[in-house]
Amino acid sequence: MTAASVLHPVTGPFVWRGDQLAADGGWIHHLTPEQVDELEQVGRRFVADDPDLRTVTPAEYPVPVCAAAIAEIGREMDSGRGFVLVRGLPTHRYDDALAGAVFYLMGLHLGVPMRQNELGDLVDHVIATSGKTLRDRSAVPSRVRDRLPFHSDSSDVVALLCLRPAKEGGASSLVSGATLFNEVLRRRPELAPLLLEPWYFDWRKQDPDAPADWYTSPIVSWTSGVFSMYAGTGMIKAAQNYGDVPRLTPEQIEVLDLLDEISQEPGVALDMDFQPGDTQWLLNYAALHSRTEFVDHPEPERRRHLLRLWLKRDVGRPLVPHFGRHVVIDRSETRDTTTTTNEAGHFRISEAVVPRQDWGH
């Protein structure tokens, strides 16, 4: 009996196609006026209090009006489609500090914010502060205008808040990891077992200050009946630049190329054009994300600018050892101990919403 013969297609609500969901719209939560009022009020108090982002807790900033909606967002990530787009936050009335405060508070009620770089920042930015392209090995993907390959981030949940959209392009794209796996299994069943084996990922390209060049993770975790995917063909291929990383086999290259091919086929991915104030909440294990190439406005203050949170969301999801985010989790001190470390980080909301000019260029 071969390994391929014991694999079977994944089933469940997180198996979807973009062309089906695009006509549905059930993945969009529209904030009510009462929810907006509460988020705005608690956000203003957060800005006024100016707490240390590393130590603040959700209990200090309760949101009873939004509690049911936030719980439903969590359920949808954990056991539904794997993502939710929240729409209706009127950020055109806010400065970036207030918008960022509301976003951070929503994140606090959905998980524990994680450090996103070796400086310790808990809020990061998706903004083209660099004129580089991805062809440059030193380019940080979140700081360029290129189309990004589909990938997973190093957290349980990745969340984005749109402060300002691009002049042209820059659509956010999601693809179901389970759908990708099912298609590989259907088309090339002999290649599917490779996805359960360890792969080498380029760590330094994701964070120039990373303590090592690479780390390893399976692309697929399937344990206790729970399917998860952690992927990034670009990061896997980039790791080949390091001499101590084993060379990819022809079969490995085939399955990576097949994942890219399937994700780009019409109707597989779901594209969404971010509006100012949109927040996207995504379980990394359920779906991969990307974005299309974009053109910025000429004025620096109008550039495409998203805030990003990484959240640890401990709901007992079983994962195989050393899967996905383990290198970042292993280096992420709990927030009550980071108060004496990583002092280069931005730990006040007023500074955290301003893109760094000393990182990612």
C-alpha positions as CSV (number, residue, x, y, z in Angstrom):
1,M,0.0,0.0,0.0
2,T,1.5,3.4,-1.0
3,A,1.3,6.6,1.1
4,A,-0.9,8.1,-1.6
5,S,-3.5,5.4,-1.3
6,V,-4.2,6.1,2.4
7,L,-4.8,9.8,1.7
8,H,-8.3,11.0,1.0
9,P,-9.9,14.3,0.1
10,V,-10.5,16.9,2.8
11,T,-14.1,17.8,3.6
12,G,-15.7,20.6,5.6
13,P,-16.7,24.2,5.3
14,F,-13.1,25.4,4.8
15,V,-13.0,23.5,1.4
16,W,-14.3,26.2,-0.9
17,R,-13.7,28.0,-4.3
18,G,-13.5,31.7,-4.7
19,D,-16.1,31.8,-7.5
20,Q,-18.7,30.2,-5.2
21,L,-18.0,32.6,-2.3
22,A,-17.9,35.7,-4.4
23,A,-21.6,35.3,-5.2
24,D,-22.4,34.5,-1.6
25,G,-21.1,37.4,0.5
26,G,-21.8,35.5,3.7
27,W,-18.1,36.0,4.7
28,I,-18.6,39.8,5.1
29,H,-19.8,41.1,8.5
30,H,-21.2,44.6,8.3
31,L,-20.8,46.5,11.6
32,T,-24.0,47.9,13.1
33,P,-24.1,51.6,14.2
34,E,-24.1,50.3,17.8
35,Q,-21.0,48.2,17.3
36,V,-19.2,51.1,15.6
37,D,-20.1,53.5,18.5
38,E,-18.7,51.0,21.0
39,L,-15.5,50.4,19.1
40,E,-15.0,54.1,18.6
41,Q,-15.5,54.9,22.3
42,V,-13.3,52.1,23.7
43,G,-10.7,53.0,21.0
44,R,-10.6,56.7,22.1
45,R,-10.1,55.5,25.7
46,F,-7.3,53.2,24.6
47,V,-5.5,56.1,22.8
48,A,-6.0,58.4,25.9
49,D,-4.7,55.7,28.3
50,D,-1.7,55.0,26.0
51,P,-1.1,51.5,27.5
52,D,1.9,49.4,26.8
53,L,0.8,47.0,24.0
54,R,2.8,44.2,25.5
55,T,0.9,44.1,28.8
56,V,-2.7,45.4,28.1
57,T,-5.4,42.7,28.4
58,P,-8.9,42.4,26.9
59,A,-10.5,42.6,30.3
60,E,-9.3,46.2,30.6
61,Y,-11.2,47.2,27.5
62,P,-14.5,45.1,27.3
63,V,-16.7,45.4,24.3
64,P,-20.1,43.9,25.4
65,V,-22.0,45.2,22.4
66,C,-19.5,43.6,20.0
67,A,-18.9,40.4,22.0
68,A,-21.3,38.2,20.1
69,A,-20.0,39.3,16.7
70,I,-16.4,38.8,17.8
71,A,-17.2,35.3,19.1
72,E,-18.8,34.5,15.8
73,I,-15.7,35.7,13.9
74,G,-13.6,33.4,16.0
75,R,-15.9,30.4,15.3
76,E,-15.9,31.2,11.6
77,M,-12.1,31.1,11.6
78,D,-11.8,28.0,13.8
79,S,-14.4,25.8,12.2
80,G,-16.0,27.6,9.3
81,R,-14.6,29.1,6.1
82,G,-11.4,30.2,8.0
83,F,-11.8,33.9,7.5
84,V,-14.1,36.9,7.9
85,L,-14.0,40.4,6.4
86,V,-15.4,43.0,8.7
87,R,-16.7,46.2,7.0
88,G,-18.1,49.5,8.1
89,L,-15.5,51.0,10.4
90,P,-15.5,54.7,9.4
91,T,-11.7,55.3,9.5
92,H,-12.1,58.4,7.4
93,R,-13.2,60.0,10.6
94,Y,-10.2,58.8,12.6
95,D,-6.5,59.5,12.7
96,D,-4.3,56.4,12.3
97,A,-3.8,56.1,16.1
98,L,-7.5,55.7,16.7
99,A,-8.0,53.3,13.8
100,G,-5.0,51.3,15.0
101,A,-6.4,51.2,18.6
102,V,-9.7,49.8,17.4
103,F,-8.0,47.2,15.4
104,Y,-5.6,46.2,18.2
105,L,-8.5,45.9,20.6
106,M,-10.5,43.7,18.3
107,G,-7.3,41.5,18.0
108,L,-7.0,41.4,21.8
109,H,-10.5,39.9,22.0
110,L,-9.6,37.2,19.4
111,G,-6.2,36.1,20.5
112,V,-2.8,37.2,21.9
113,P,-0.8,39.6,19.7
114,M,2.6,38.2,18.7
115,R,5.9,39.9,17.9
116,Q,6.3,40.1,14.1
117,N,10.0,40.8,13.9
118,E,13.2,40.6,16.0
119,L,12.6,44.2,17.1
120,G,9.6,42.9,19.0
121,D,6.9,45.0,17.2
122,L,3.4,43.7,17.8
123,V,1.9,45.9,15.0
124,D,3.5,45.7,11.5
125,H,2.8,47.4,8.2
126,V,2.1,46.3,4.7
127,I,3.2,49.4,2.8
128,A,5.7,49.9,0.0
129,T,8.5,51.8,1.8
130,S,11.0,50.1,-0.5
131,G,11.5,50.5,-4.2
132,K,12.8,47.0,-4.5
133,T,11.1,44.1,-6.3
134,L,10.9,40.5,-5.2
135,R,13.7,39.7,-7.6
136,D,16.0,41.4,-5.0
137,R,16.9,38.8,-2.4
138,S,17.0,41.5,0.3
139,A,13.4,42.7,-0.4
140,V,10.9,42.2,2.4
141,P,7.6,41.0,0.8
142,S,5.4,43.3,2.9
143,R,7.3,46.4,1.8
144,V,7.1,46.1,-2.1
145,R,4.4,46.5,-4.7
146,D,4.8,43.2,-6.5
147,R,2.2,40.5,-6.7
148,L,2.9,38.1,-3.9
149,P,2.7,34.3,-4.2
150,F,0.1,32.6,-2.0
151,H,1.6,32.0,1.4
152,S,0.9,31.6,5.1
153,D,2.2,33.8,7.9
154,S,3.9,32.7,11.1
155,S,1.0,32.9,13.4
156,D,-2.4,31.2,14.2
157,V,-4.3,34.2,12.9
158,V,-3.2,37.0,10.6
159,A,-5.3,40.2,10.5
160,L,-5.2,43.2,8.3
161,L,-6.7,46.7,8.6
162,C,-6.9,48.8,5.5
163,L,-6.1,52.4,6.3
164,R,-5.7,53.4,2.7
165,P,-6.1,51.4,-0.5
166,A,-3.8,51.6,-3.6
167,K,-4.4,53.9,-6.5
168,E,-4.7,50.7,-8.7
169,G,-4.6,47.0,-7.9
170,G,-3.6,45.6,-4.5
171,A,-6.6,43.3,-4.1
172,S,-6.3,40.8,-1.3
173,S,-6.6,37.2,-2.5
174,L,-7.4,34.1,-0.4
175,V,-7.3,30.4,-1.4
176,S,-8.5,27.4,0.5
177,G,-5.6,25.2,1.6
178,A,-7.8,22.2,1.6
179,T,-9.0,22.9,-1.9
180,L,-5.4,23.1,-3.1
181,F,-4.6,19.8,-1.4
182,N,-7.6,18.1,-2.8
183,E,-6.7,19.2,-6.3
184,V,-3.1,17.9,-5.9
185,L,-4.5,14.6,-4.7
186,R,-6.9,14.4,-7.6
187,R,-4.4,15.3,-10.3
188,R,-1.2,13.9,-9.0
189,P,-1.9,11.5,-6.1
190,E,1.7,10.3,-6.1
191,L,2.9,13.8,-5.2
192,A,0.4,14.5,-2.4
193,P,2.4,12.7,0.4
194,L,5.3,15.0,-0.2
195,L,3.3,17.8,1.3
196,L,3.3,16.0,4.7
197,E,7.1,15.9,4.8
198,P,9.4,18.7,6.2
199,W,10.4,21.5,3.8
200,Y,13.0,24.2,4.2
201,F,11.7,27.8,4.3
202,D,13.8,31.0,4.0
203,W,13.5,32.8,7.3
204,R,15.9,35.7,6.6
205,K,13.8,36.8,3.6
206,Q,10.8,37.1,5.9
207,D,12.7,39.0,8.6
208,P,16.2,40.4,7.9
209,D,17.0,40.2,11.6
210,A,16.1,36.5,11.8
211,P,18.5,34.5,14.0
212,A,18.9,31.8,11.3
213,D,18.7,31.6,7.5
214,W,16.0,28.9,7.4
215,Y,13.6,26.7,9.3
216,T,11.7,23.6,8.4
217,S,8.0,22.7,8.5
218,P,5.7,20.3,6.7
219,I,3.3,22.0,4.3
220,V,0.4,19.9,5.5
221,S,-0.4,18.8,9.0
222,W,-3.1,16.1,9.2
223,T,-3.5,14.8,12.7
224,S,-6.4,13.7,14.9
225,G,-8.6,14.2,11.9
226,V,-7.7,17.9,11.6
227,F,-6.2,19.3,8.3
228,S,-4.0,22.4,8.3
229,M,-1.8,23.9,5.7
230,Y,1.3,26.1,6.0
231,A,2.7,27.1,2.6
232,G,4.9,29.5,0.7
233,T,6.4,28.2,-2.5
234,G,8.4,31.5,-2.8
235,M,10.0,31.1,0.6
236,I,10.8,27.4,-0.1
237,K,12.5,28.2,-3.4
238,A,14.3,31.1,-1.9
239,A,15.8,28.8,0.8
240,Q,17.7,27.1,-2.1
241,N,20.1,30.0,-2.0
242,Y,21.6,28.7,1.2
243,G,24.4,26.1,0.7
244,D,23.4,24.0,3.7
245,V,19.8,23.5,2.5
246,P,19.3,20.2,0.6
247,R,18.4,20.6,-3.1
248,L,14.8,20.2,-4.1
249,T,14.1,17.0,-5.9
250,P,12.3,17.0,-9.3
251,E,9.2,15.7,-7.6
252,Q,9.3,18.4,-4.9
253,I,9.6,21.1,-7.6
254,E,6.7,19.5,-9.5
255,V,4.4,19.7,-6.5
256,L,5.4,23.3,-5.7
257,D,4.7,24.3,-9.2
258,L,1.4,22.5,-9.2
259,L,0.3,24.3,-6.0
260,D,1.1,27.6,-7.7
261,E,-0.7,26.6,-10.9
262,I,-3.9,25.6,-9.1
263,S,-4.0,28.7,-7.0
264,Q,-3.8,30.9,-10.1
265,E,-6.6,29.1,-12.0
266,P,-9.7,31.1,-12.6
267,G,-12.3,30.7,-9.9
268,V,-10.1,29.0,-7.3
269,A,-9.1,32.2,-5.3
270,L,-11.3,34.8,-3.8
271,D,-10.3,38.4,-4.5
272,M,-11.5,41.3,-2.4
273,D,-10.8,45.0,-2.9
274,F,-10.2,46.5,0.5
275,Q,-12.1,49.6,1.4
276,P,-10.8,52.0,4.1
277,G,-11.7,50.5,7.5
278,D,-12.0,46.9,6.3
279,T,-10.5,44.4,8.6
280,Q,-9.7,40.8,7.4
281,W,-9.4,38.0,10.0
282,L,-7.8,34.8,8.7
283,L,-6.8,31.5,10.2
284,N,-3.4,30.7,8.7
285,Y,-4.1,27.0,8.7
286,A,-7.3,27.2,6.7
287,A,-6.4,29.5,3.8
288,L,-3.4,31.0,2.1
289,H,-3.3,34.7,1.3
290,S,-1.7,36.9,-1.4
291,R,-2.3,40.2,-3.1
292,T,-2.2,41.5,-6.6
293,E,0.4,44.0,-7.9
294,F,-0.5,47.6,-7.2
295,V,0.3,51.2,-8.2
296,D,0.5,53.8,-5.4
297,H,-0.7,57.3,-5.3
298,P,2.2,59.8,-5.8
299,E,1.6,61.5,-2.5
300,P,3.3,59.6,0.4
301,E,0.4,60.2,2.7
302,R,-2.0,58.4,0.3
303,R,0.1,55.3,-0.3
304,R,-1.5,51.9,0.2
305,H,-1.2,51.2,3.9
306,L,-2.4,48.2,5.8
307,L,-1.8,47.4,9.5
308,R,-1.1,43.8,10.4
309,L,-1.5,41.7,13.5
310,W,-0.3,38.2,14.2
311,L,-2.3,36.5,16.9
312,K,-1.8,33.3,18.9
313,R,-5.2,31.8,19.2
314,D,-5.1,28.7,21.4
315,V,-8.2,26.7,20.8
316,G,-6.6,23.3,21.1
317,R,-6.1,22.8,17.4
318,P,-3.9,19.7,16.9
319,L,-0.8,20.2,14.8
320,V,2.1,17.9,14.0
321,P,5.4,18.7,15.7
322,H,7.4,21.7,14.3
323,F,4.6,22.8,12.1
324,G,4.5,26.3,10.5
325,R,4.9,29.0,13.1
326,H,7.0,27.1,15.6
327,V,10.2,29.1,15.1
328,V,8.4,32.4,15.8
329,I,6.3,31.1,18.7
330,D,9.5,29.6,20.2
331,R,11.0,33.1,20.1
332,S,7.9,35.1,21.2
333,E,8.2,35.7,24.9
334,T,4.8,36.1,26.6
335,R,3.9,39.8,26.6
336,D,4.3,40.2,30.4
337,T,8.0,39.3,30.1
338,T,8.9,41.5,27.0
339,T,8.6,44.6,29.1
340,T,12.4,44.4,29.8
341,T,13.5,43.2,26.4
342,N,13.3,44.2,22.8
343,E,13.4,47.9,23.7
344,A,13.8,48.7,20.0
345,G,10.2,47.8,19.4
346,H,7.3,50.2,19.1
347,F,5.0,49.5,22.0
348,R,2.6,52.5,22.1
349,I,-0.2,52.7,19.7
350,S,0.7,56.2,18.5
351,E,4.1,55.0,17.4
352,A,3.1,51.5,16.4
353,V,0.8,52.9,13.6
354,V,3.7,54.8,12.0
355,P,5.7,52.7,9.4
356,R,9.4,52.1,10.4
357,Q,11.9,53.8,8.1
358,D,14.7,51.8,9.7
359,W,13.5,48.3,8.8
360,G,12.4,46.5,5.6
361,H,14.2,48.7,3.0
